[in-house]
Amino acid sequence: MSRALPSIPLVVRVGTRRFPFTTLEIASAAYRHAIDASGATSSGETGPAAPHCTIEDGEGNIHASISYNGKVWAGDYLKRDILGPDVQPL
């Protein structure tokens, strides 16, 4: 997680709720902890589905997203192919 995000106030949005954070590592760990505590699954087939998690500015622009496994990706990973060989998490 070495790439920096813009130096503007950002929040983590999990589902419909927004939370402040200080580092990408803390945001990722908090999201994984919430998933583990709720018993959510990536697909929702064997339990509740984990909510989508994004990192946004105050206007709702998505700068990054956190996948179920806790990796942080530039942009919204649900709207692009993150499986290409050149795409790396932040």
Phi, psi and omega in degrees: 000058187265339180287138182272147173268169179304151182271047175244159180300128179235156176228158173264127175253121177244110187065243179253000182261146180242142182223142174286158176209163181249329178220159176297323180298317180292318179299316180296313181296321179294320178296314179298320179298317179297320177298311181298318182293329182270347183076017181292152177240165182292323185259339184083005182286327183244012180176186179296144179284139176294136179289154176296141183233122180230159174250119189232159171271183183295342179263004178086008176286130182275125178256334180198169175217158180244124180277170183308325182278002177091358179284142180258129184241145174294138179073195180261107186296340178287343184256013177206168180277108180266005184267000179294154184294338183267353182270123181237148175294160178289000000 
